[in-house]
Amino acid sequence: MKIQEIKAKDLRPKKFIEEKVREIREIVGDGIAISALSGGVDSSVVTALAHKALGKKLKTYFIDNGIMREGEPKKVASLFKELGIPVTIVDARAAFFNAMKGITDPELKREAITQTFYKKVFRDLVLKSKATVLLQGTILTDVEETAAGIKRQHNVFAQIGIDPKKAFGYKISEPLVQLRKDGVRKVGMALGLQKSLFDRIPFPGPALAARVIGDVTPMKIALVRKATVIVEEELKKAKAFQYMAILHEDRVTGMRAGKRDFGLQIEIRCWDSIDARKATPTRLPWQTLERIAGKILSGVPGVVSVTYNVATKPPSTIEAI
């Protein structure tokens, strides 16, 4: 399926919004739609766009899958309340952790998250609400990376030959699929979203599960969540495209109180990029790295090693999983 890209430099946000509002109304018709809000840039822009098109005919859900950042569900719901867009938080933590239990392969992990989202959680919401369409924030980079076999993005279906209607029982609409991240930000600004929503760093669909190497457990998520708070606080002024903390599976030898401690390793990544297709590690000041490492070593239980990734994309990728 060939997608006609709209480059950010050619994008006319107001015209794009007008066209997508008409498109969404035509697709939904007299029915209602669900917006899949994760709090990331793409899903936030889709939710605002869909609300503009549908008003009360839109039901917006934030799925608390247990693998989000600290306080994310309530924080995002509060920001959208300011915009007059009601958000219902759905507690699906048990379903996601059960689906990921014991899985270590990156692609199988992503597939478990995908199936839980679309075959279970969203399907139940669609049936309960009698919605006919699910709106989501798929962008062009998601499609390209999935089609190229780089990684299976959880929100890509029709472009790789999967009919959502047959697979899950409902239609999926992707108003932003012609854009990349820089274009999506321009649309978000034109829609009147808060800067904290349209200009925040990207966050993966598999959430913090994309930052745990090996099997995903509530304890590991709690550790990488603590490290994420530190990294995001320390690097928010770095003007980088994205930054993150990753929990490695291998344990490494360390020392605490003069004794051997066979502990955990956190990797820090910070990227300069425009659209995520290519990225280079940000040249952070040594003092910044030292400060982050010190806070992680003292604030995240069991961590004895902190590293910084200096590989470019490609061959590396922005996320670890």
N, C-alpha and C positions, 0 to 999 in steps of 0.2 A: 504494500500500500504506500504510494508516493504521497508525501506530505509537502505542501508548498510552504517553505519557510518564509516567515516575515522577520527580517533582520531588525534589530533594535534601532538602527540608524534610519530605517525606512518606515518604522512604525508610527502611525498617527493614533495615539491612544483613544481619543474621543470617538473617532470614526470606528476603531476596532470595537470599543465598548458598545456602540450603537448596533453594529452588525451582530455581535454575539448576544446581545439582549434579544434581538429579533429571532436569532437562531434558537436560543434556549426556549423562548416562548412557543416556537413552532414545534420543537421536539417534545415538550411537556404537554402542550395542548390544554385540555380541560382538566388534566390530572394534577397530581402533586409530584414533587421531586425531593430527593434527599441530597444534601451536600455532605461530603466526607471531609470534615475539618480536622487537620492534625496540628494546626498552629504554624506550620511552615509557610514560607512565602507563597508557594503555588496554591496550596489549598485555601489559604486566607483570601487570596485574590479571587479564586473561583467562587468562594462563598459570598463575597461582597458583590461580585458580578451577578450571581444567581439571585441574590436577594433583590438587586435592582430590577431584575427581569420578572421575578415571580412574587415578591412580597410574602404574604402569608401562605402562599402555595408552596413555600420552601420549608422543609424541616432540616435543621442543621444539627448534626451529631458529632461530638468529640468522643472517640473511642479511647477510653483509658485502658491501654493494653499492658500496663505495668512496666513498660520499657521506655517511658518518656523521661524528659528532663525534670529536675526538681520543681514541683509545684505547677507543672505545665498545664494540666487540665483546667484548674481554677483560674489561672492567670489568663489563658486564652479566652475562656468563657467571659471573664470580666471585661476584656478589651472589646469583644464583640457586643457586649451589653451596652457599652458606651455608644456604639454605632446603631443601636436599636435592633440588633439581630440576636434573637434568643438562641442559645446553644444548650442542648441537652447532653450531659456527660453520661456515657454508658460504661459501667464497670465490667470489663471483659478480661480482667487480669488472669483469672484462673484458666480461661480458655486458651490464652496465648502461651502461658507457661507450660500447660499440659501438652500443647501442640509442638513446642520446641524441645521438650524433655529428651535428653540424651543425644540430640542431633549436633554433630560437629562440622559436617560439610557445609561450606558457605552457601552453595546454591540450594541445598535441601532445607537449610535454615530459612532462607528467603521464601522458598516455596511453601513451607509450613505456615509462615506469617501470611502469605498471600491467600492461601486456602482458608485460613481462619477468618481473615477479614471478609472475603467475598462469599464463601460458601456457608459460613455460619453467621457471623455477626451482622454484616450488611443484609444478608438474605433474610434473617429474622426481622430486622428493622423494616425492610421493604414489605414483607408480608403483613407485619403488624400495622403499618401505616397505610398500606395499599398504594404505595408510591409506584410509579412506572419507570422512573429514571433515577440513576445515581450520577451525580455530578462530581468530578474529581479533577485534581490539578496536574494531570500528566503533561509534561512538556517535551519538546523535540529531543532534548538530550537523553531523556529516559528511554524513548523509543529507539534511538540510535544505538545506545549501549546494550540494550536487550537484543536487538536484531543482529548486532555484531558479535554477540556472545561474550561481551566483556563482563557483564553481570546481569542477572535477571531482576529488572526493576519490578516491584510488586504490583505496579499499576498499569502494566502494558499487556493488552490482550488482542484486540482486533488487528493491530499492526503485525502480529506474529501468527495470525490465523486462528485465534480463539474467539468464538462468538460468545460474548457475555450472556446474551439472552438464552442461548442453549446451555451454557455451562453453569449459569447461576440463577437464571429465571428473571432477569431484568436487564434493561438497556443501561449502557454507560455512556455519558456524554463528557467530552474533553475539550472545553472551549479554548484552552491555552496551548493545544498541541502544536501549533505553528510557531510558537515562541521559544526562546531560550530564557535563561534566568534574568539577563539584563532587560529584555523586553517585558517580562512579567512584572518587574519592579516598576517600570514606567506606567503600566496599566494600573497597578496598585496605587500609585501616587495620584493618578487621574481619577480614581474611584473615591478618593478621600480617606483611604486607610491610614491609620496611625503609622508614623515612620517606624515605630518599634515592630510593626508587622511586615510592611512591605520591604523594609531595608535590613531585616535581620539576616544573620548568616543562614545558609541552607542547612536543612536537617533531613536525614534520610528517612524514607518510608518505613524501613525496618527499625527505625529509632535507635536506641542504645544497643539493641541486639547486633547492629552492624559494627559495634565497637567492642564486642566481646569475642575474642578468638577462642574457639572451642564451644562446648555446650553452654547454654544460657540458663542461669539459675537466678532466683531472686537475690541471693547473696552477691553474685557477681555483678548484677545490674546495680545493686546498692553501692558497690565499690566504684564502678565506673561513673555512676551518677555523682558521687562526691568529687571525683577527679574532674568531671566535666564542669561543675560549679566553679572550681578553682581556675581551670584553664580559660573558661569564658569570661570570668571576672577580670583576669589578668590581661587578656588579649583583646578586650572589647574596643580599645583605642588603637589597636595595631593597624586598622584599615585594611585588613586582609579579607580575602574572599570567604574563607572558612577556616575554622580551627576546632580541635577536638582532642579528647583523651581516649586512648585505646588500652584495654586490659588484655595482656598477653596470656596465653595458656601455660607456657613453660614457666617453671619456677627457677629462680636464680639465687645464688649464695650471697648472703648479706651478713651484716653484723649489727647486733643491738645489745647494749649493756655489756660489751666485751665478749659476747657469745655469738656463735654461728646462728644465723637465722635464714632458713631456706624459704625465701619469700617471693612476693609478686613483683611483676614488672609493668609499669605504665609507659606507653609511648605517646608522645605529644606530636601532633601534626598541625601545621599552619600553612595555608596555601595562598598564593597569589594567582588569580585567574579572572577571566571575564565571563565565560559561559560553561565552565567545568569540563570542556573537551580536552583542554590542556591545562596543566598547572605546574607551578614551580614553588618549592618551599620558600616561605618568607624568611628573609635574613634578619631574624630577631636579635636584638642586643643580648650579649652573653649574660648581663645582669638580670634581664627579664627571664631567661631560661633558668638561671640559678634560683631566682625567687619562686618561680612556679614549682621547680623540683623540690625546694625546701618545704613549701606548703603541702605538696602531695605526700612527701615522705613523713611529715608530721601529722597530716590530717586524714590520710586514707589508710585504714588498718591493714597491716601485712605487707605493704609495699616497701621494697628495699632498693629498687632500681627505677630510674626515670631516664628515658632516651628521647632524642629528637630525630624525626625522619628528615633525611636530606635527599631523597630520591624524587625525581620529577615524574609527572604524569604525562605520557607513558614513560617507563613501563609500570610505574606504580599506579594506584588509583587513589582518589581522594579519601574514600572510606576504606576501612580494613577488610570488611566482609561484603 
